[in-house]
Amino acid sequence: MPFDPTLQLDSARLALTPVRAGDAQALFAIQSDRAGMRYWNHPAWTDLKQAYVQILDDLAALDAGTQLKLAIRECVDGPLLGIVVVFAIDETSRRAEIGYHLAPSAQGKGYMHEALSRFAAYLFDVLRLRRLEAEIDPRNVPSAKVLERLGFQREGVLRERWRVAGEVSDSAVYGLLAREWQDRADPAPH
């Protein structure tokens, strides 16, 4: 089932919309930053064409219903500040994986927590997923804090999972269940 290409998820300060061709330069700036890409599963980009190819792939996946990548913006027509994505969607098990990335200039403002909160609400409440998973490099402490603040639990470590640019790294696996999200979002009155 394809995703709606006009989807817009709003939060207090942000608008999440599908990535578009005009986002290529900003996406390249984020994905070509070696420090920012240190904990990713692929090396930093070296050519702007990589951003255009990625966006075309993202739009095809959106149309096929296999992945939904949304740009994080301060307003609908604002520049791309980062991305949130859901992929590896298993409709039978009602589970999927999420990923996220934020430009260094947008970090430290609570944007990722706000964007992922809104995204998780959509994934659980609208898409009716039962489980979300995230896989991060365990050395990426800020990313772990974002997940834990949302209620994700660290469920294990996949040792020596990735080899990127000659560096071998582990992966920490995090999970969040819909019922945990609901309990967190709607605490029972006392």
One Martini backbone bead per residue (centre of mass of N, CA, C, O) as a GRO file, in nm:
protein
  190
    1MET     BB    1   0.091   0.038   0.027
    2PRO     BB    2   0.085   0.352  -0.032
    3PHE     BB    3   0.187   0.654   0.044
    4ASP     BB    4   0.123   0.978   0.114
    5PRO     BB    5   0.269   1.249  -0.058
    6THR     BB    6   0.096   1.471   0.141
    7LEU     BB    7   0.202   1.424   0.400
    8GLN     BB    8   0.139   1.578   0.734
    9LEU     BB    9   0.327   1.636   1.032
   10ASP     BB   10   0.245   1.804   1.328
   11SER     BB   11   0.391   2.020   1.561
   12ALA     BB   12   0.475   2.275   1.748
   13ARG     BB   13   0.763   2.328   1.550
   14LEU     BB   14   0.685   2.107   1.323
   15ALA     BB   15   0.732   1.959   0.990
   16LEU     BB   16   0.632   1.655   0.829
   17THR     BB   17   0.767   1.557   0.511
   18PRO     BB   18   0.831   1.455   0.227
   19VAL     BB   19   1.071   1.424   0.039
   20ARG     BB   20   1.255   1.630  -0.200
   21ALA     BB   21   1.448   1.743  -0.450
   22GLY     BB   22   1.511   2.021  -0.292
   23ASP     BB   23   1.678   1.848  -0.054
   24ALA     BB   24   1.961   1.763  -0.156
   25GLN     BB   25   2.162   1.966  -0.035
   26ALA     BB   26   2.087   1.918   0.266
   27LEU     BB   27   2.131   1.613   0.266
   28PHE     BB   28   2.425   1.624   0.183
   29ALA     BB   29   2.531   1.786   0.423
   30ILE     BB   30   2.463   1.566   0.630
   31GLN     BB   31   2.588   1.300   0.471
   32SER     BB   32   2.894   1.444   0.444
   33ASP     BB   33   2.941   1.444   0.746
   34ARG     BB   34   3.171   1.272   0.913
   35ALA     BB   35   3.086   1.311   1.208
   36GLY     BB   36   2.775   1.252   1.162
   37MET     BB   37   2.853   0.954   1.020
   38ARG     BB   38   3.006   0.767   1.221
   39TYR     BB   39   2.724   0.583   1.310
   40TRP     BB   40   2.677   0.468   1.043
   41ASN     BB   41   2.617   0.219   0.769
   42HIS     BB   42   2.769   0.453   0.610
   43PRO     BB   43   2.943   0.659   0.448
   44ALA     BB   44   3.015   0.947   0.356
   45TRP     BB   45   2.942   1.154   0.130
   46THR     BB   46   3.091   1.284  -0.206
   47ASP     BB   47   2.815   1.331  -0.381
   48LEU     BB   48   2.531   1.489  -0.482
   49LYS     BB   49   2.407   1.248  -0.642
   50GLN     BB   50   2.338   1.077  -0.391
   51ALA     BB   51   2.093   1.244  -0.307
   52TYR     BB   52   1.920   1.207  -0.560
   53VAL     BB   53   1.909   0.901  -0.553
   54GLN     BB   54   1.783   0.876  -0.271
   55ILE     BB   55   1.523   1.033  -0.330
   56LEU     BB   56   1.421   0.847  -0.553
   57ASP     BB   57   1.408   0.598  -0.371
   58ASP     BB   58   1.216   0.718  -0.159
   59LEU     BB   59   0.976   0.774  -0.354
   60ALA     BB   60   0.941   0.481  -0.447
   61ALA     BB   61   0.889   0.364  -0.160
   62LEU     BB   62   0.642   0.533  -0.102
   63ASP     BB   63   0.473   0.424  -0.342
   64ALA     BB   64   0.514   0.112  -0.245
   65GLY     BB   65   0.513   0.100   0.087
   66THR     BB   66   0.824   0.039   0.221
   67GLN     BB   67   0.871   0.356   0.280
   68LEU     BB   68   0.910   0.642   0.521
   69LYS     BB   69   1.033   0.964   0.443
   70LEU     BB   70   1.089   1.246   0.653
   71ALA     BB   71   1.103   1.575   0.678
   72ILE     BB   72   1.252   1.816   0.879
   73ARG     BB   73   1.067   2.112   0.975
   74GLU     BB   74   0.957   2.432   1.072
   75CYS     BB   75   0.817   2.433   0.788
   76VAL     BB   76   0.685   2.333   0.500
   77ASP     BB   77   0.895   2.544   0.333
   78GLY     BB   78   1.134   2.459   0.472
   79PRO     BB   79   1.418   2.341   0.551
   80LEU     BB   80   1.610   2.077   0.588
   81LEU     BB   81   1.711   1.923   0.912
   82GLY     BB   82   1.597   1.625   0.864
   83ILE     BB   83   1.518   1.275   0.949
   84VAL     BB   84   1.257   1.030   0.915
   85VAL     BB   85   1.222   0.661   0.930
   86VAL     BB   86   1.042   0.386   0.780
   87PHE     BB   87   1.118   0.030   0.779
   88ALA     BB   88   1.084  -0.292   0.758
   89ILE     BB   89   0.787  -0.372   0.697
   90ASP     BB   90   0.564  -0.586   0.892
   91GLU     BB   91   0.239  -0.659   0.858
   92THR     BB   92   0.195  -0.920   1.018
   93SER     BB   93   0.361  -0.812   1.284
   94ARG     BB   94   0.355  -0.502   1.315
   95ARG     BB   95   0.654  -0.405   1.219
   96ALA     BB   96   0.943  -0.172   1.256
   97GLU     BB   97   1.185   0.050   1.143
   98ILE     BB   98   1.397   0.315   1.256
   99GLY     BB   99   1.516   0.643   1.159
  100TYR     BB  100   1.769   0.914   1.206
  101HIS     BB  101   1.849   1.272   1.132
  102LEU     BB  102   2.058   1.561   1.218
  103ALA     BB  103   2.163   1.854   1.192
  104PRO     BB  104   2.395   2.015   1.370
  105SER     BB  105   2.234   2.299   1.375
  106ALA     BB  106   1.966   2.136   1.514
  107GLN     BB  107   2.095   2.065   1.764
  108GLY     BB  108   1.981   2.105   2.103
  109LYS     BB  109   1.635   2.163   2.064
  110GLY     BB  110   1.440   1.894   2.053
  111TYR     BB  111   1.361   1.794   1.763
  112MET     BB  112   1.386   1.485   1.769
  113HIS     BB  113   1.184   1.428   1.987
  114GLU     BB  114   0.945   1.566   1.845
  115ALA     BB  115   0.952   1.405   1.579
  116LEU     BB  116   0.940   1.114   1.702
  117SER     BB  117   0.677   1.149   1.854
  118ARG     BB  118   0.499   1.205   1.607
  119PHE     BB  119   0.579   0.953   1.446
  120ALA     BB  120   0.497   0.735   1.651
  121ALA     BB  121   0.202   0.811   1.663
  122TYR     BB  122   0.147   0.742   1.369
  123LEU     BB  123   0.247   0.444   1.369
  124PHE     BB  124   0.047   0.352   1.594
  125ASP     BB  125  -0.238   0.502   1.531
  126VAL     BB  126  -0.250   0.468   1.208
  127LEU     BB  127  -0.074   0.203   1.126
  128ARG     BB  128  -0.082  -0.007   1.370
  129LEU     BB  129   0.162  -0.067   1.517
  130ARG     BB  130   0.332  -0.279   1.764
  131ARG     BB  131   0.644  -0.230   1.664
  132LEU     BB  132   0.956  -0.071   1.736
  133GLU     BB  133   1.280  -0.021   1.584
  134ALA     BB  134   1.633   0.029   1.677
  135GLU     BB  135   1.964   0.092   1.536
  136ILE     BB  136   2.271   0.149   1.715
  137ASP     BB  137   2.546   0.287   1.814
  138PRO     BB  138   2.662   0.259   2.140
  139ARG     BB  139   2.841   0.535   2.117
  140ASN     BB  140   2.561   0.691   2.069
  141VAL     BB  141   2.439   0.861   2.319
  142PRO     BB  142   2.229   1.067   2.209
  143SER     BB  143   2.054   0.851   2.069
  144ALA     BB  144   1.986   0.686   2.319
  145LYS     BB  145   1.841   0.917   2.470
  146VAL     BB  146   1.614   0.957   2.272
  147LEU     BB  147   1.494   0.675   2.293
  148GLU     BB  148   1.455   0.659   2.605
  149ARG     BB  149   1.266   0.909   2.625
  150LEU     BB  150   1.041   0.748   2.447
  151GLY     BB  151   1.072   0.425   2.571
  152PHE     BB  152   1.295   0.274   2.483
  153GLN     BB  153   1.454  -0.047   2.482
  154ARG     BB  154   1.728  -0.219   2.556
  155GLU     BB  155   1.781  -0.558   2.407
  156GLY     BB  156   2.075  -0.541   2.265
  157VAL     BB  157   2.377  -0.684   2.106
  158LEU     BB  158   2.548  -0.658   1.798
  159ARG     BB  159   2.834  -0.791   1.720
  160GLU     BB  160   3.006  -0.678   1.469
  161ARG     BB  161   2.791  -0.570   1.242
  162TRP     BB  162   2.982  -0.340   1.121
  163ARG     BB  163   3.150  -0.213   0.814
  164VAL     BB  164   3.295   0.115   0.801
  165ALA     BB  165   3.560   0.240   0.669
  166GLY     BB  166   3.716  -0.007   0.837
  167GLU     BB  167   3.502  -0.003   1.072
  168VAL     BB  168   3.411  -0.177   1.355
  169SER     BB  169   3.069  -0.237   1.481
  170ASP     BB  170   2.820  -0.218   1.686
  171SER     BB  171   2.472  -0.299   1.791
  172ALA     BB  172   2.196  -0.146   1.924
  173VAL     BB  173   1.884  -0.268   2.040
  174TYR     BB  174   1.559  -0.124   2.007
  175GLY     BB  175   1.232  -0.110   2.179
  176LEU     BB  176   0.872  -0.045   2.101
  177LEU     BB  177   0.554  -0.062   2.226
  178ALA     BB  178   0.237   0.031   2.194
  179ARG     BB  179   0.154  -0.009   2.495
  180GLU     BB  180   0.385   0.168   2.604
  181TRP     BB  181   0.310   0.424   2.458
  182GLN     BB  182   0.024   0.449   2.572
  183ASP     BB  183   0.101   0.452   2.873
  184ARG     BB  184   0.276   0.709   2.844
  185ALA     BB  185   0.057   0.901   2.706
  186ASP     BB  186  -0.182   0.755   2.908
  187PRO     BB  187  -0.212   0.800   3.208
  188ALA     BB  188  -0.347   0.693   3.480
  189PRO     BB  189  -0.555   0.783   3.702
  190HIS     BB  190  -0.541   0.861   4.072
   0.00000   0.00000   0.00000
